[in-house]
Each structure stands twice: as C-alpha cells, then as structure tokens.
Amino acid sequence: MLDHLSLGVRDLRRATAFYDAALGALGLARVWTRDDGAGYGPPGGDDRLALFVHAAAAPAPGMHLAFAAASDEQVRAFHAAALRAGGADEGLPGLRPRYGPGYFAAFVRDPEGHRLEAVHHAPAAR
C-alpha cells in the first residue's frame, strides 16, 4: 500500500548515523544523501524512507513506523544496533501474542523521538 515515507529530523548527521546502523541490521542501506536529507531502501534500489532536515521536527503523537524483518535474529540485531547508535529502548525483542500468533517484534525511539519497530511474522509454533 505505501510506496515511501518521509520523516523530519533536526540533526541529519545524528539521524543518519542512527539509521545507517539500525536499518543496516535489517539489510537496508542509505541509497542517497544530500545536504538536507538522506534516503534508505534496499541496496542499489529506490528509497522507501527519507529523512529531511526540518527546524521543528517533533514526531507526531501516536505515530510509529514498523520495518519488516526477515527473521527473529534481524529483529534482535535491529534493536541492539539502534540502542548502540543512540536510540532508546521501547520494548525488548520478543513475541507479542496480543498482535497475532508468531508476531516477534522490538521497539525503539530514534534520537529524534520517532517510535520505531522491527517485526518478523512467523508461524505461531516456534
């Protein structure tokens, strides 16, 4: 349904360091960089997430963005990389049965305050 999404950030250097690490753990890469922004997506592909510098770039209340992970291990790697890169823990990696059987996710806040999730949907039996 969605083709791409843009987020506002105040500090592009800090934001790209965070997203390089967190999204790199999911196999994604920075695919373009300009003075006022950066884009992320599959290596060699188009951007699916863009960051643009905005002076007052506070995240919207209730907004959260979920990234697809290929495995539980990628969810764990995303969470660890995000914390090392300056993110804040919002939920350790683990099963979230209230969201559905086999829903394995982790939650963080980026340095700008955006709430992010990595999720792997797998069969309920693990």
Secondary structure per residue as TSV (DSSP state, phi and psi in degrees):
chain	resnum	aa	ss	phi	psi
A	1	M	-	360.0	-50.8
A	2	L	-	-87.3	143.8
A	3	D	-	-97.8	-42.6
A	4	H	-	-161.8	168.3
A	5	L	E	-142.8	144.5
A	6	S	E	-119.5	141.7
A	7	L	E	-122.0	144.0
A	8	G	E	-87.8	139.8
A	9	V	E	-134.5	149.8
A	10	R	S	-87.9	-36.7
A	11	D	-	-120.6	96.4
A	12	L	H	-64.2	-39.7
A	13	R	H	-61.8	-46.3
A	14	R	H	-64.9	-41.6
A	15	A	H	-65.0	-44.1
A	16	T	H	-67.9	-35.0
A	17	A	H	-61.3	-42.7
A	18	F	H	-64.8	-52.3
A	19	Y	H	-69.5	-32.5
A	20	D	H	-56.4	-45.0
A	21	A	H	-73.6	-52.8
A	22	A	H	-65.2	-46.6
A	23	L	H	-77.3	-26.9
A	24	G	H	-59.6	-33.9
A	25	A	T	-66.4	-19.1
A	26	L	T	-99.5	7.2
A	27	G	T	83.0	13.5
A	28	L	-	-100.4	163.4
A	29	A	E	-142.5	160.0
A	30	R	E	-73.8	123.4
A	31	V	E	-106.8	-10.7
A	32	W	E	-159.8	154.7
A	33	T	E	-143.4	135.4
A	34	R	E	-131.2	174.2
A	35	D	T	-61.1	-30.2
A	36	D	T	-110.1	9.1
A	37	G	E	-177.2	177.0
A	38	A	E	-153.8	151.6
A	39	G	E	-124.9	146.7
A	40	Y	E	-126.8	144.5
A	41	G	E	-176.2	-164.9
A	42	P	S	-63.6	141.5
A	43	P	T	-52.8	128.5
A	44	G	T	79.7	0.8
A	45	G	S	-109.2	-168.0
A	46	D	-	-81.0	160.0
A	47	D	-	-74.4	147.3
A	48	R	S	-117.2	-20.3
A	49	L	E	-133.7	128.4
A	50	A	E	-120.1	143.2
A	51	L	E	-112.2	131.5
A	52	F	E	-129.5	140.8
A	53	V	E	-72.3	126.8
A	54	H	-	-138.4	134.4
A	55	A	T	-59.9	-40.2
A	56	A	T	-119.2	72.7
A	57	A	-	-100.0	58.2
A	58	A	-	-77.4	138.9
A	59	P	-	-66.5	148.8
A	60	A	-	-71.0	138.5
A	61	P	T	-58.7	136.0
A	62	G	T	82.0	-9.6
A	63	M	-	-74.4	136.7
A	64	H	E	-149.2	152.4
A	65	L	E	-124.6	126.3
A	66	A	E	-108.7	131.3
A	67	F	E	-104.1	138.0
A	68	A	E	-75.4	133.9
A	69	A	-	-113.7	148.3
A	70	A	S	-82.4	-13.5
A	71	S	S	-161.7	165.7
A	72	D	H	-61.3	-36.3
A	73	E	H	-62.0	-38.9
A	74	Q	H	-65.3	-37.1
A	75	V	H	-60.9	-46.3
A	76	R	H	-62.2	-42.5
A	77	A	H	-64.9	-41.1
A	78	F	H	-57.8	-50.1
A	79	H	H	-60.7	-48.2
A	80	A	H	-63.0	-45.6
A	81	A	H	-64.5	-40.2
A	82	A	H	-63.3	-42.1
A	83	L	H	-66.9	-41.9
A	84	R	H	-62.8	-30.1
A	85	A	T	-91.5	11.6
A	86	G	T	103.8	5.1
A	87	G	-	-78.5	167.4
A	88	A	E	-114.2	139.2
A	89	D	E	-66.5	132.3
A	90	E	E	-125.9	4.9
A	91	G	E	158.7	114.3
A	92	L	E	-61.0	155.6
A	93	P	E	-59.0	135.6
A	94	G	E	172.0	173.2
A	95	L	E	-69.5	142.7
A	96	R	-	-125.4	75.8
A	97	P	G	-59.8	-23.6
A	98	R	G	-67.4	-20.0
A	99	Y	G	-92.8	-11.0
A	100	G	-	140.1	157.8
A	101	P	T	-65.4	136.2
A	102	G	T	77.3	11.3
A	103	Y	E	-84.8	106.4
A	104	F	E	-112.9	119.8
A	105	A	E	-145.7	165.1
A	106	A	E	-141.9	151.3
A	107	F	E	-128.0	141.1
A	108	V	E	-142.4	165.5
A	109	R	E	-112.8	132.9
A	110	D	-	-74.8	171.4
A	111	P	T	-60.4	-17.9
A	112	E	T	-89.6	-10.2
A	113	G	-	101.3	2.1
A	114	H	-	-72.2	134.8
A	115	R	E	-87.7	124.6
A	116	L	E	-123.0	153.4
A	117	E	E	-137.7	145.4
A	118	A	E	-116.4	133.1
A	119	V	E	-135.2	140.2
A	120	H	E	-122.4	124.5
A	121	H	E	-96.8	120.5
A	122	A	-	-136.0	166.0
A	123	P	-	-55.0	148.1
A	124	A	S	-61.0	-34.8
A	125	A	-	-79.3	119.8
A	126	R	-	-123.6	360.0
